[in-house]
């Protein structure tokens, strides 16, 4: 039903190669827009159009017709950074910082985007769709992930030079890479090269 969820995000490596990445949750999709500290250099949320463009690429179906204000973009960056730190804490088996939990809870306390069935029988969004409702939807997704049965499966890609965060929803729970197209394939190529070198 959710084609965006099965398709995943299309990202580009530092060499410009496009690859598919499915972090497994709406809230983790937001982490691909930048982040705190050293991830600030990847920042893409500068103006309302940037947040709307992210929503259009996300697993939200259909794409909401958003009316976003500048302060809501700053709120999005604040929520994303808190989510980033909270998710990384989970990968270490630690509890998120109280300040980050507070940011997530405050965003989740607002009314979220409201799904509805349209007159044509298709899914749509009812009522106003602004940045605050968008972020409430993301924050509620984060609450569900961080307190749910997959919280212990939040992981960082195993590649040393990749910091993408995902939740492993596979049945065996053995996912190691952000994407088999990208980091998984690079690992296989590197392992094959090392094996050939050892044999030669």
N, C-alpha and C positions, 0 to 999 in steps of 0.2 A: 504494500500500500504506500509506504513512505519511500519514494524513489530516491530522494535526496539522501536518506539514511543509508540505502544500499549502495549508492554511488560514491559517497564520501567527498571530501574536499579535494580539489586539485591544487597542489602546492608546487613550488619550483625550488630546486636545489640551488646552492650558490653558483653552480655551473650553468644554470638555466634549464636543466632537465625537468620536465613536468612529471609528476607522479601522483597517485591517488593515496589519500590518507583518511582513514575513518577512525576517529578517536573513540567512537562508541557512545558518546553522550553529547548533547547540545552544549552543556556548560564547558566541556573540554574543547569544543570547536572554537570557543571564544579565545582560548589560549594561543591560537595560531596568529593572533593579531598583534603580538608584542608581549610585554611582561615587565616585571620589576627588575631592578639592577641591571645585570649584563644583557638582559633580553630587551632592554629599552631601545636598542639600536634597530630592532625589528618592528618598531611601532608603526602601525598603519591607521590607527584611529585618531585622526586630526580634526575632522569636521563631521557634521551630521550625515553627509552623503557617504562617508566611509563606513559608519555604523550600519546604514541602510544597505550598503553593498555587501557587508558581511552577512547580514540577515538573509539576503537573497541567495548567498552561497551555502547557507546553513541548512540543517535538516528540517527547518520549519516549513511546512507545506500546508496551504500555498504560501508564497512569499507575502508577508503582511504589507499593506500600504501604509508605511510608517511616516509619521510627522515628528521628526526629532529636532530637539533644540540643543544649542551648544553646551549648556550645563549637563545635559544627559550624556554627552560624549565623554565629559570628564568623569561622570558617574560610571560609565562603562569601563573606562580605564581603571578606576578604583576597584570596581568589582572584579575585573579580570585579574588584577594583580593579587587581590586577596584569594581568589580561586586558585591561582597559580601556586601561591605559597601553601595553601591548605592541601592541594593535591600532592605537592612534593612532600609535605609532612606525612601524608598517608603512605607514600612509597617507602618511607623510612620507618614506618610503624609507629610514628609519633602523632601526638594530637596537634591539630592546627592551633595557631596562636589565637588567644581570645579576641584580639583586635580584628583579625581576619574573619573569625566567626561572626563578629558583630556586624561587619560590613555585609557579609552574605545574608545574615538574618534580616538586616534592615532593608535590603533590596527585595528579599523574598516576602516582606510584610506588605508590599504594595499589591494592588490587584494585577494579575497577569493578563496576557492576551487571552481572550475568551473564544474558544472554538465553537463553531455552530454549523448546522447543516443548511445550505442555501436552498433557494426555491428550485434549483436544478438538481438537487440531491447531492451536490458536491460539498466538500468541506470548505469552510471559509472562516474568516475572523469576524466576530461581532463587536460592535461598539468601537470606541476610539483605539487607535493603535499608535501609541507614542513610545518614546524611548524608555520611559519609566516602566511601562507595561512589558516591553520587550525584556528589560533587565530583570523584572520580577519573574518572568517565565524562565530565564536562564538561571537565576538564583534558586528558584524552587527545584529546578532540575538538579542543581548542585546539592541541595539539601537531600534530595532523594538518593543521589549517588553516594555522598559522603556518609550517610547513615544507613545505607541499604546493604543488601547481600553481596554486592560487588565492590564494596569499599576496599577490601583487601586485595582487589585485583587492579587497582590503579597503578600504572607502571610508567617508567620513562624508557624510551627506546634504548636498547642495549648498545647501540653504536656510540663510540666515545665522543664523536663530534656531532651528535644529534640529541636534542633536548625535548623532543616532542612527547607530550603526555597523552596516554590513552588508557581506557579501561578494557581489560581483556575479557570479552564476553564469550570467547570460544569455549566449547564444552570441556576440553582437556585442561584449559587454563595454562597453555604453554606458549602463548604469543610473546615473542621477544622484540619484534621490530615494529617501528611505526608503520612501515609498508614493506611487503616483500618485493615490490617493484623497485624500491629505492635502497634502503639500508639492508634489507634482507639479501637482496641481489648483490650488493657491494660486498657483504660478508662472504657469500658463496664464492664470488670471483677471487677475493683475497685468499680464502682458504685453499682454493684450487691452485692458485699461483704458489702459495707456500708449500703445498704438497709436491708440486712439480719441481720446485727448487730443491726440496729435501731429497727427492728421488734422483735428481740430476747431479 
